[in-house]
């Protein structure tokens, strides 16, 4: 029998650092041929571009397949399975397949897809890796303390309904084989210890929890878990089991385009102010900076922003600044666009 190709599912909430983790993995592939399936919530294709911008030989155009503008867990039959089959039918099979889900995806339906006859004999889920924003968790965004939730609801009538983000977060943890507490450098020792304890209490037995900064984890810790997760679905419960459906209508995304950004620091202040004023969950995109041959990447979780230059602009590539904005339904698109284009 031919040995199955291992596949690793990388999931985690918006802005947790999944793409940073993948970029580090590519940079330290050590000759291992990797194929990537990238799923984004939005239309710009930022994550695929970030991987291609890493400049590594292990990161080839044909080895990165993007599934954009549709949650991978909701379009398994229509999009994911044909994509996976296409990778398997190429002339040279990869050594390992890495699947990055959008921040809104429930991992269990994706794991279940590996039991489909078309792929079951050829691929196995090596492990489900959940990347967590340590600072966000420490701030209590996904706390299950009933008293704290009651206090929030009393203070804000708009919180009188269930938070779908909490269900997504709980499902990701319930399906995990390895949890990475990323951005741990943003916390002091006491906060890190408290956050580790809070997350560990929600994990299945034997699921490991490790800390990281900027997604820098050695590939041997990520690949080769041998979990065969598709054979262990009974121990990976999901809210989807009870609800019968998974609705993403609570979220929306749109693209803002503008001209070159000469004052990066000033523009980042605008981004932070807009994120706070309009409750933006996620910002990510590229800036054209006059006098710079390199493209500038901007990524934000709420008002916390990161930026760096990744690669030169292509000779036939339009130098324009473009950002994807993601938030809950009802974003004031005109006001946000006006703020970012000013």
C-alpha positions as CSV (number, residue, x, y, z in Angstrom):
1,X,0.0,0.0,0.0
2,X,1.1,3.5,-0.8
3,X,1.8,5.7,2.3
4,X,-0.7,8.4,2.8
5,X,0.3,12.0,2.3
6,X,0.0,13.9,5.6
7,X,-2.1,17.1,5.7
8,X,-2.0,19.6,8.5
9,X,-4.9,22.0,9.1
10,X,-3.9,25.4,10.6
11,X,-6.8,27.2,12.0
12,X,-7.3,30.1,14.5
13,X,-9.2,33.3,14.9
14,X,-8.7,36.4,12.7
15,X,-5.3,37.8,13.1
16,X,-3.9,35.2,15.4
17,X,-0.8,34.8,13.2
18,X,-1.5,31.8,11.0
19,X,0.2,33.2,7.9
20,X,3.3,34.2,9.9
21,X,3.4,30.6,11.1
22,X,3.3,29.4,7.5
23,X,5.9,31.8,6.3
24,X,8.3,30.6,9.0
25,X,7.4,27.0,8.0
26,X,8.3,27.7,4.3
27,X,11.6,29.4,5.3
28,X,12.6,26.3,7.3
29,X,11.2,23.6,5.0
30,X,14.7,21.9,4.7
31,X,14.0,20.5,1.3
32,X,10.5,19.2,2.2
33,X,8.1,19.9,-0.7
34,X,5.0,21.6,0.7
35,X,1.7,22.3,-1.0
36,X,-0.6,25.0,0.5
37,X,-4.4,25.5,0.4
38,X,-5.2,29.0,1.6
39,X,-8.7,30.0,2.5
40,X,-9.6,33.6,3.1
41,X,-12.6,35.6,4.1
42,X,-12.5,38.4,1.6
43,X,-11.6,38.9,-2.0
44,X,-8.1,40.4,-2.2
45,X,-6.0,37.3,-1.7
46,X,-3.6,38.7,0.9
47,X,-2.5,35.4,2.5
48,X,-1.4,33.8,-0.8
49,X,0.5,37.0,-1.7
50,X,2.2,37.0,1.7
51,X,3.5,33.4,1.2
52,X,4.6,34.1,-2.4
53,X,6.4,37.2,-1.0
54,X,8.6,35.2,1.2
55,X,11.2,34.8,-1.6
56,X,11.9,31.1,-0.8
57,X,12.4,28.4,-3.4
58,X,10.2,26.1,-1.4
59,X,7.3,28.5,-2.0
60,X,6.4,28.1,-5.7
61,X,3.4,29.6,-7.5
62,X,1.9,26.2,-8.4
63,X,2.2,25.0,-4.8
64,X,-0.1,27.6,-3.3
65,X,-3.8,27.2,-4.1
66,X,-6.2,29.9,-2.9
67,X,-9.9,29.4,-2.1
68,X,-11.1,33.0,-1.6
69,X,-14.4,34.6,-0.6
70,X,-16.0,31.5,0.9
71,X,-15.5,29.6,4.1
72,X,-13.7,26.4,3.5
73,X,-15.8,24.4,6.0
74,X,-19.0,25.5,4.2
75,X,-17.8,24.7,0.7
76,X,-16.1,21.3,1.3
77,X,-17.7,19.5,-1.6
78,X,-17.8,22.4,-4.1
79,X,-14.3,23.8,-3.5
80,X,-12.0,22.0,-1.1
81,X,-12.3,18.4,-2.3
82,X,-11.7,19.3,-6.0
83,X,-8.8,21.4,-5.0
84,X,-7.3,18.6,-2.9
85,X,-7.8,16.1,-5.7
86,X,-6.1,18.5,-8.1
87,X,-3.0,18.6,-5.9
88,X,-2.9,14.8,-5.6
89,X,-3.2,14.3,-9.4
90,X,-0.2,16.5,-10.2
91,X,2.9,14.8,-11.6
92,X,4.9,15.2,-8.5
93,X,3.0,14.7,-5.2
94,X,3.9,17.0,-2.3
95,X,5.6,15.6,0.8
96,X,3.1,17.4,3.0
97,X,-0.1,19.4,2.5
98,X,-0.8,22.5,4.7
99,X,-4.3,23.9,4.8
100,X,-4.8,27.4,6.3
101,X,-8.5,28.0,7.1
102,X,-10.1,31.4,7.4
103,X,-10.5,32.8,10.9
104,X,-14.2,32.0,10.7
105,X,-13.9,28.3,9.8
106,X,-15.0,25.4,12.0
107,X,-12.3,22.7,11.6
108,X,-14.4,19.6,12.3
109,X,-16.3,19.6,8.9
110,X,-13.0,20.0,7.1
111,X,-11.5,17.1,9.0
112,X,-14.5,15.0,8.2
113,X,-14.0,15.6,4.5
114,X,-10.9,13.5,4.6
115,X,-13.1,10.4,5.1
116,X,-14.5,11.0,1.6
117,X,-13.6,8.0,-0.7
118,X,-11.8,10.3,-3.2
119,X,-9.2,11.2,-0.7
120,X,-9.3,8.8,2.3
121,X,-6.9,6.3,0.7
122,X,-4.4,8.9,-0.2
123,X,-4.3,11.6,2.5
124,X,-4.6,11.7,6.3
125,X,-5.0,14.6,8.7
126,X,-1.6,14.7,10.4
127,X,-2.9,17.2,12.9
128,X,-5.1,20.2,13.6
129,X,-3.1,23.2,14.8
130,X,-4.9,26.1,16.4
131,X,-3.1,29.5,16.6
132,X,-4.2,31.8,19.3
133,X,-3.6,35.5,19.8
134,X,-2.3,35.4,23.4
135,X,-3.0,39.1,24.1
136,X,-6.6,38.8,22.8
137,X,-7.3,35.8,25.1
138,X,-5.7,37.6,28.0
139,X,-8.0,40.5,27.4
140,X,-11.0,38.1,28.0
141,X,-12.5,38.2,24.5
142,X,-13.4,34.5,24.7
143,X,-13.8,34.1,28.4
144,X,-16.5,31.6,29.5
145,X,-17.0,33.2,33.0
146,X,-20.8,33.5,33.3
147,X,-20.5,36.4,35.8
148,X,-18.4,38.4,33.4
149,X,-20.7,37.6,30.4
150,X,-23.7,38.7,32.6
151,X,-21.9,41.9,33.5
152,X,-21.2,42.7,29.8
153,X,-24.8,42.0,28.8
154,X,-26.1,44.3,31.6
155,X,-23.8,47.1,30.4
156,X,-24.5,46.7,26.7
157,X,-28.0,45.6,25.5
158,X,-26.5,44.7,22.1
159,X,-24.8,41.7,23.8
160,X,-28.1,40.1,24.6
161,X,-27.5,37.4,22.0
162,X,-24.9,34.6,21.7
163,X,-21.6,35.6,20.3
164,X,-20.8,33.5,17.2
165,X,-17.1,34.2,17.7
166,X,-17.1,32.3,21.0
167,X,-18.6,29.2,19.3
168,X,-15.9,29.4,16.6
169,X,-13.2,29.6,19.2
170,X,-14.6,26.8,21.2
171,X,-14.8,24.5,18.1
172,X,-11.3,25.3,17.2
173,X,-10.0,24.3,20.6
174,X,-12.2,21.1,20.7
175,X,-10.7,19.9,17.4
176,X,-7.0,20.8,18.2
177,X,-4.0,18.4,18.3
178,X,-1.6,21.3,19.0
179,X,-2.4,24.8,20.3
180,X,0.1,27.6,19.7
181,X,-0.2,30.6,22.1
182,X,1.2,33.1,19.6
183,X,2.3,36.7,20.4
184,X,3.2,35.6,23.9
185,X,5.8,38.3,24.0
186,X,3.0,40.8,24.4
187,X,2.2,39.4,27.9
188,X,4.2,39.5,31.1
189,X,5.0,36.3,32.9
190,X,1.9,36.4,35.2
191,X,-0.5,37.0,32.3
192,X,1.2,34.3,30.2
193,X,0.8,31.8,33.0
194,X,-2.9,32.7,33.6
195,X,-3.7,32.5,29.9
196,X,-1.9,29.1,29.5
197,X,-4.0,27.8,32.4
198,X,-7.2,29.1,31.0
199,X,-6.6,27.5,27.6
200,X,-5.2,24.3,28.9
201,X,-8.4,23.7,31.0
202,X,-10.4,23.7,27.7
203,X,-8.3,21.2,25.8
204,X,-8.7,17.4,25.4
205,X,-6.2,15.2,27.2
206,X,-2.8,15.0,25.6
207,X,-3.3,18.1,23.4
208,X,-0.1,20.1,23.7
209,X,0.1,23.9,24.3
210,X,3.2,25.8,23.3
211,X,4.1,29.5,23.2
212,X,5.5,31.4,20.2
213,X,6.4,34.8,19.0
214,X,5.6,35.9,15.4
215,X,4.7,32.3,14.6
216,X,8.3,31.0,14.9
217,X,7.8,27.3,15.6
218,X,10.3,24.6,14.4
219,X,8.7,22.5,11.6
220,X,9.3,19.2,13.5
221,X,6.9,20.5,16.1
222,X,4.2,21.3,13.6
223,X,4.6,18.4,11.1
224,X,4.6,14.7,11.9
225,X,2.0,14.7,14.7
226,X,0.5,11.5,13.2
227,X,-2.9,12.3,14.7
228,X,-5.1,10.7,11.9
229,X,-7.7,13.2,13.0
230,X,-10.3,12.0,10.5
231,X,-10.5,8.7,12.4
232,X,-11.1,10.5,15.8
233,X,-14.1,12.7,15.0
234,X,-16.1,11.4,18.0
235,X,-13.6,13.1,20.3
236,X,-13.8,16.4,18.5
237,X,-17.3,17.8,19.1
238,X,-18.6,20.8,17.3
239,X,-21.4,23.4,17.8
240,X,-22.4,22.4,14.3
241,X,-23.4,19.0,15.5
242,X,-26.3,20.6,17.5
243,X,-27.0,23.6,15.3
244,X,-27.0,21.7,12.0
245,X,-25.7,24.7,10.2
246,X,-22.9,27.2,10.2
247,X,-23.8,30.8,9.3
248,X,-21.3,33.5,8.5
249,X,-23.9,36.2,7.8
250,X,-22.7,38.0,11.0
251,X,-19.5,39.1,9.2
252,X,-18.7,41.1,6.1
253,X,-15.5,42.2,4.3
254,X,-14.7,44.8,1.7
255,X,-11.7,46.3,0.0
256,X,-10.5,49.9,0.3
257,X,-8.1,51.3,-2.4
258,X,-6.1,54.5,-2.2
259,X,-3.0,56.1,-3.7
260,X,0.5,55.9,-2.4
261,X,1.1,56.4,1.3
262,X,4.0,58.8,1.9
263,X,3.6,59.0,5.7
264,X,3.4,55.4,6.9
265,X,3.3,56.3,10.6
266,X,0.5,58.8,10.1
267,X,-1.5,56.3,8.0
268,X,-1.1,53.6,10.7
269,X,-2.5,56.1,13.2
270,X,-5.5,56.5,10.9
271,X,-5.9,52.8,10.7
272,X,-5.9,52.4,14.4
273,X,-8.4,55.2,14.9
274,X,-10.7,53.7,12.3
275,X,-10.5,50.2,13.8
276,X,-11.4,51.6,17.2
277,X,-14.2,53.9,15.9
278,X,-15.9,51.3,13.7
279,X,-15.1,48.1,15.7
280,X,-13.1,46.6,12.8
281,X,-12.0,43.0,13.6
282,X,-9.2,42.7,11.0
283,X,-7.3,44.8,8.6
284,X,-4.7,43.4,6.1
285,X,-3.3,44.5,2.8
286,X,-0.4,46.3,1.0
287,X,0.8,49.9,0.8
288,X,2.6,51.6,-2.0
289,X,5.3,53.9,-0.4
290,X,6.9,56.5,-2.7
291,X,10.6,56.0,-3.1
292,X,10.4,52.4,-2.0
293,X,10.9,49.5,-4.4
294,X,9.4,47.1,-1.9
295,X,5.8,46.5,-1.2
296,X,4.7,47.3,2.4
297,X,2.5,44.8,4.2
298,X,0.1,46.0,6.9
299,X,-1.8,43.6,9.2
300,X,-4.0,44.6,12.1
301,X,-6.1,42.9,14.8
302,X,-8.4,45.7,16.1
303,X,-6.2,48.7,16.7
304,X,-3.0,46.6,17.1
305,X,-1.0,46.9,13.8
306,X,2.1,45.3,12.3
307,X,3.9,46.4,9.1
308,X,7.0,45.3,7.2
309,X,8.3,45.3,3.6
310,X,8.2,41.9,1.9
311,X,9.2,42.0,-1.8
312,X,9.8,44.3,-4.7
313,X,6.8,45.4,-6.8
314,X,6.5,43.4,-10.1
315,X,7.4,45.2,-13.3
316,X,3.8,44.7,-14.6
317,X,2.2,45.2,-11.2
318,X,0.2,48.3,-10.4
319,X,1.6,50.1,-7.4
320,X,-1.5,50.8,-5.5
321,X,-2.5,50.6,-1.8
322,X,-5.2,48.1,-1.1
323,X,-6.6,46.9,2.3
324,X,-9.2,44.3,3.2
325,X,-11.5,45.3,6.1
326,X,-13.3,42.6,8.0
327,X,-15.9,43.1,10.8
328,X,-19.4,42.3,12.0
329,X,-22.3,43.0,9.7
330,X,-23.3,46.6,9.4
331,X,-19.8,48.2,8.9
332,X,-20.1,51.9,7.8
333,X,-18.2,51.3,4.6
334,X,-18.4,54.8,3.4
335,X,-17.1,56.3,6.6
336,X,-14.3,53.7,6.8
337,X,-13.2,54.2,3.2
338,X,-13.3,58.0,3.7
339,X,-11.1,57.8,6.8
340,X,-8.5,55.5,5.0
341,X,-8.5,57.5,1.8
342,X,-8.0,60.9,3.4
